[in-house]
Amino acid sequence: MKTHQQIEGLEDRIRKGTISDEEILREVHALLFAFDDADYQEKIRNAHDWANKYFSPSQSDPFGGRDMVRSHLLQELGLAGEEAKELEGG
């Protein structure tokens, strides 16, 4: 499975709520070094930061709550998926 497909699968499971908080963090972290590309890595780091905020009400509240933070997380993953697809030559 290509990296952009992994990211799309992760996004889908987050939207459906079929993945635990720990799994999201673990999977996002595992994606960090899939490519030696600064833009891709920045998007994954941003997604990881949003994921950390998503799991803590005290951290997500200043950003509009869990739903808003989840939207930012999914947006960053989507951007990382697009970048991964380009890097994979797709």
PLY file of the C-alpha trace (Angstrom):
ply
format ascii 1.0
element vertex 90
property float x
property float y
property float z
element edge 89
property int vertex1
property int vertex2
end_header
0.00 0.00 0.00
1.33 3.42 -0.93
1.73 6.15 1.67
-1.05 8.33 0.28
-3.39 5.32 0.52
-2.38 4.79 4.14
-3.17 8.44 4.87
-6.55 8.19 3.11
-7.37 5.10 5.18
-6.38 6.89 8.37
-8.57 9.88 7.44
-11.49 7.55 6.76
-11.15 5.79 10.12
-10.93 9.14 11.94
-14.10 10.35 10.19
-15.93 7.12 11.06
-14.60 7.08 14.63
-13.26 3.54 14.25
-9.75 4.27 15.51
-8.50 4.95 19.01
-6.65 8.08 20.04
-3.47 6.08 20.62
-3.69 4.46 17.19
-4.05 7.85 15.51
-0.95 9.18 17.22
1.01 6.01 16.47
0.02 5.97 12.79
0.64 9.68 12.24
4.04 9.37 13.90
4.90 6.36 11.73
4.14 8.42 8.61
6.56 11.18 9.57
9.64 9.77 7.86
7.96 8.09 4.89
9.63 10.73 2.70
12.73 12.84 3.13
10.78 15.91 2.06
10.45 19.02 4.23
6.95 19.98 3.01
5.56 16.48 3.58
7.18 16.20 7.01
5.85 19.62 8.03
2.28 18.57 7.17
2.64 15.33 9.15
4.13 17.22 12.12
1.19 19.63 11.98
-1.21 16.67 11.89
0.58 15.15 14.89
0.25 18.43 16.80
-3.49 18.58 16.03
-3.84 14.92 17.04
-2.28 15.69 20.44
-4.71 18.59 20.91
-7.63 16.42 19.82
-7.19 14.01 22.71
-7.22 16.59 25.48
-10.25 18.82 26.12
-8.02 21.34 27.89
-5.90 21.60 24.75
-8.73 21.43 22.20
-11.05 23.96 23.87
-8.90 27.02 23.02
-9.10 25.96 19.36
-12.89 25.62 19.24
-13.30 22.16 20.74
-12.69 18.62 19.56
-14.74 18.93 16.37
-12.77 21.96 15.19
-9.45 20.36 16.08
-10.52 17.18 14.28
-11.23 19.28 11.18
-7.73 20.75 11.34
-6.25 17.28 11.83
-8.10 15.94 8.80
-7.12 18.98 6.74
-3.42 18.48 7.50
-3.67 14.77 6.75
-5.37 15.58 3.45
-2.57 17.96 2.51
0.04 15.38 3.51
-1.78 12.77 1.41
-1.70 15.06 -1.62
2.01 15.71 -1.08
2.66 11.97 -0.67
0.82 11.22 -3.89
2.98 13.72 -5.78
6.14 12.30 -4.24
5.07 8.81 -5.26
4.74 9.99 -8.81
0.97 9.80 -8.88
0 1
1 2
2 3
3 4
4 5
5 6
6 7
7 8
8 9
9 10
10 11
11 12
12 13
13 14
14 15
15 16
16 17
17 18
18 19
19 20
20 21
21 22
22 23
23 24
24 25
25 26
26 27
27 28
28 29
29 30
30 31
31 32
32 33
33 34
34 35
35 36
36 37
37 38
38 39
39 40
40 41
41 42
42 43
43 44
44 45
45 46
46 47
47 48
48 49
49 50
50 51
51 52
52 53
53 54
54 55
55 56
56 57
57 58
58 59
59 60
60 61
61 62
62 63
63 64
64 65
65 66
66 67
67 68
68 69
69 70
70 71
71 72
72 73
73 74
74 75
75 76
76 77
77 78
78 79
79 80
80 81
81 82
82 83
83 84
84 85
85 86
86 87
87 88
88 89
